[in-house]
Amino acid sequence: MSDDHTHVQEFFSARAADWDRRFPDDGPAYAAAVADLGLREGDRVLDAGCGTGRALTPLRAAVGPTGVVVGADLTSAMLEAAVGAGRDRDGRLLLADVTALPLRSRSLDAVFGAGLISHLPEPAENLRELARVVRPGGVLALFHPVGRAALAARQGRQITPEDLRAEANLRPLLAGSGWHMTSYTDEAARFLALAVREN
C-alpha cells in the first residue's frame, strides 16, 4: 500500500464516526448531483470513495430496485459508519481501492465520485481505471458539495493554479484518461464535473 493510501486511511479513519454530523446539510447537494447523472431504472453505478455512503440512497432511488449500486471505499471505518447509518440497504459496500477495482471491465453505466479527485495518488492513471469499469457512453460525475473557493476557505487555504478541479486542469486530465467532459459547474453551493466514457 502506498504512503498516499496510508495517509488517506488515517485521515478518514480518525473522522469517520462524526463525518455526517460535521456536514449535516449536504443531502440536497448529493441528490441534485445524482439527478444530473441522468441514471435510468436498472442502471449499474459505482460510488467511488463512497465514505459514509451519503450518495447511496439517491443513487438507489435513481436506478430503482432492478439497478445495481456499489459503494467502494479504502477506509473500513467509513464503511462501518455507512452501515451504522443504514445505507448498506441501498447498495453493496466494498472495501476496495478505487485505483485497482475488483470489477469487470465495462460492467457499469456510471461512476459517482464525491470529493474523490483530490485523494487520487495518480489522477490520470486512476481516472483510466474508472474508465475501464464503465461502458463506452457511460458517465462519470466528480462532485463536491461546496465549490472550490468555499472548500479552500473552509480549509484555510488559497486556490492555486495547480488545483486539479480547475476546469483548465481537469478537462485535459479527463481527456487523457478516456473521458470527455460534458459540463463543469463551480459555484459556492457545489462543484460538479460530468464526463462521458469515450470508446
C-alpha positions as CSV (number, residue, x, y, z in Angstrom):
1,M,0.0,0.0,0.0
2,S,1.4,3.4,-0.9
3,D,2.0,6.2,1.6
4,D,-0.8,8.1,-0.1
5,H,-3.2,5.3,0.7
6,T,-2.0,5.1,4.3
7,H,-2.5,8.9,4.7
8,V,-6.0,8.7,3.3
9,Q,-6.9,5.8,5.6
10,E,-5.5,7.6,8.6
11,F,-7.2,10.9,7.8
12,F,-10.7,9.4,7.2
13,S,-10.5,6.7,9.9
14,A,-10.0,9.4,12.5
15,R,-13.0,11.3,11.2
16,A,-15.4,8.6,10.2
17,A,-17.5,8.4,13.4
18,D,-18.6,12.0,13.2
19,W,-18.3,12.7,9.5
20,D,-22.0,13.0,8.9
21,R,-22.5,15.3,11.9
22,R,-19.9,17.6,10.6
23,F,-21.7,18.1,7.3
24,P,-25.4,17.6,8.0
25,D,-26.8,19.8,5.2
26,D,-25.1,18.1,2.2
27,G,-28.0,15.8,1.4
28,P,-29.8,18.1,-1.2
29,A,-26.5,18.7,-3.0
30,Y,-25.8,15.0,-3.3
31,A,-29.4,14.4,-4.5
32,A,-29.1,17.1,-7.2
33,A,-25.7,15.8,-8.4
34,V,-27.0,12.3,-8.7
35,A,-30.0,13.6,-10.6
36,D,-27.6,15.3,-13.0
37,L,-26.0,11.9,-13.8
38,G,-29.2,11.0,-15.7
39,L,-29.3,7.5,-14.4
40,R,-32.2,5.2,-15.5
41,E,-34.0,2.3,-14.0
42,G,-31.8,-0.8,-14.0
43,D,-28.5,1.1,-14.4
44,R,-25.4,-0.1,-12.6
45,V,-23.5,2.6,-10.7
46,L,-20.4,2.8,-8.5
47,D,-20.0,5.4,-5.7
48,A,-16.2,5.5,-5.8
49,G,-14.7,6.6,-2.5
50,C,-18.2,6.4,-1.0
51,G,-17.2,7.3,2.6
52,T,-20.2,7.1,4.8
53,G,-22.4,6.4,1.8
54,R,-24.3,9.7,1.6
55,A,-24.8,9.2,-2.2
56,L,-26.1,5.6,-1.9
57,T,-29.7,6.5,-1.1
58,P,-30.2,8.9,-4.1
59,L,-28.3,6.5,-6.3
60,R,-30.6,3.7,-5.3
61,A,-33.6,5.9,-5.9
62,A,-32.3,6.7,-9.4
63,V,-31.6,3.2,-10.5
64,G,-34.6,1.6,-8.8
65,P,-34.9,-1.9,-7.4
66,T,-33.5,-3.6,-10.6
67,G,-30.4,-1.4,-10.7
68,V,-27.1,-2.2,-9.0
69,V,-25.4,0.2,-6.6
70,V,-21.9,-0.4,-5.3
71,G,-20.1,1.8,-2.8
72,A,-16.4,1.3,-2.7
73,D,-14.0,2.9,-0.1
74,L,-10.5,2.3,1.1
75,T,-11.3,3.0,4.7
76,S,-13.1,0.4,6.7
77,A,-14.2,2.9,9.4
78,M,-16.1,4.9,6.8
79,L,-17.9,1.8,5.6
80,E,-18.7,0.9,9.2
81,A,-20.3,4.4,9.5
82,A,-22.3,3.8,6.4
83,V,-23.6,0.5,7.8
84,G,-24.4,2.3,11.1
85,A,-26.4,4.9,9.2
86,G,-28.3,2.0,7.4
87,R,-27.0,3.0,4.0
88,D,-25.9,-0.6,3.2
89,R,-29.6,-1.3,2.5
90,D,-29.2,1.0,-0.6
91,G,-26.1,-0.6,-2.1
92,R,-23.4,-3.2,-1.7
93,L,-20.4,-1.9,0.3
94,L,-17.0,-2.9,-0.9
95,L,-13.7,-2.4,1.0
96,A,-11.6,-1.6,-2.1
97,D,-9.1,0.7,-3.6
98,V,-10.7,2.7,-6.4
99,T,-7.3,2.8,-8.2
100,A,-7.5,-1.0,-8.7
101,L,-11.1,-2.0,-8.7
102,P,-12.2,-5.7,-8.4
103,L,-14.8,-5.1,-11.1
104,R,-15.1,-6.4,-14.6
105,S,-14.3,-4.0,-17.5
106,R,-17.2,-2.2,-19.0
107,S,-19.5,-3.6,-16.3
108,L,-21.0,-0.2,-15.1
109,D,-23.1,2.6,-16.5
110,A,-21.8,5.3,-14.3
111,V,-19.4,6.3,-11.6
112,F,-20.1,8.9,-8.9
113,G,-17.1,10.3,-7.1
114,A,-17.7,12.8,-4.2
115,G,-14.6,14.5,-3.0
116,L,-12.6,11.9,-4.9
117,I,-10.2,13.7,-7.3
118,S,-8.0,15.3,-4.6
119,H,-7.4,11.9,-3.0
120,L,-6.2,10.0,-6.1
121,P,-2.5,9.3,-5.9
122,E,-2.0,9.1,-9.7
123,P,-5.1,11.1,-11.1
124,A,-4.6,10.3,-14.8
125,E,-3.9,6.6,-14.2
126,N,-6.7,6.3,-11.6
127,L,-9.3,8.0,-13.8
128,R,-8.3,5.5,-16.5
129,E,-9.2,2.7,-14.0
130,L,-12.6,4.3,-13.5
131,A,-13.0,4.4,-17.3
132,R,-12.1,0.7,-17.5
133,V,-15.1,-0.4,-15.5
134,V,-17.6,1.9,-17.3
135,R,-19.1,1.0,-20.7
136,P,-18.5,3.4,-23.6
137,G,-21.0,6.2,-23.3
138,G,-21.3,5.7,-19.6
139,V,-21.0,8.7,-17.3
140,L,-18.6,10.0,-14.6
141,A,-19.6,12.6,-12.0
142,L,-16.8,14.3,-10.0
143,F,-18.7,16.2,-7.2
144,H,-18.1,18.2,-4.1
145,P,-21.0,19.6,-2.0
146,V,-19.2,23.0,-2.0
147,G,-17.3,24.8,-4.7
148,R,-13.6,25.2,-4.9
149,A,-13.4,28.6,-3.3
150,A,-15.7,27.6,-0.4
151,L,-13.7,24.5,0.2
152,A,-10.4,26.4,0.2
153,A,-11.8,28.9,2.7
154,R,-13.1,26.0,4.9
155,Q,-9.6,24.5,4.8
156,G,-7.9,27.9,5.4
157,R,-6.0,27.9,2.1
158,Q,-6.0,29.6,-1.2
159,I,-6.9,28.1,-4.6
160,T,-3.7,27.5,-6.6
161,P,-3.3,27.3,-10.3
162,E,-2.4,23.6,-9.8
163,D,-5.8,22.7,-8.4
164,L,-6.9,19.6,-10.2
165,R,-10.5,20.7,-10.1
166,A,-9.8,23.9,-12.1
167,E,-11.5,23.5,-15.4
168,A,-8.3,24.2,-17.3
169,N,-6.6,21.3,-15.5
170,L,-9.5,18.9,-15.2
171,R,-10.6,18.9,-18.8
172,P,-7.3,17.7,-20.3
173,L,-6.8,15.3,-17.4
174,L,-10.1,13.7,-18.2
175,A,-9.5,13.7,-21.9
176,G,-6.2,11.9,-21.4
177,S,-7.9,9.3,-19.2
178,G,-10.7,8.1,-21.6
179,W,-13.3,10.7,-20.6
180,H,-14.9,13.7,-22.4
181,M,-16.0,16.4,-20.1
182,T,-19.6,17.5,-21.0
183,S,-20.3,20.0,-18.2
184,Y,-18.5,21.9,-15.5
185,T,-20.0,23.8,-12.5
186,D,-18.1,25.5,-9.8
187,E,-20.4,27.5,-7.6
188,A,-20.4,28.3,-3.8
189,A,-23.1,25.6,-3.3
190,R,-21.4,22.8,-5.3
191,F,-18.7,21.6,-7.6
192,L,-19.7,19.1,-10.4
193,A,-17.9,18.0,-13.5
194,L,-19.7,15.5,-15.7
195,A,-17.8,13.4,-18.3
196,V,-18.7,10.6,-20.8
197,R,-16.6,7.5,-21.3
198,E,-15.2,7.5,-24.8
199,N,-15.0,4.4,-26.9
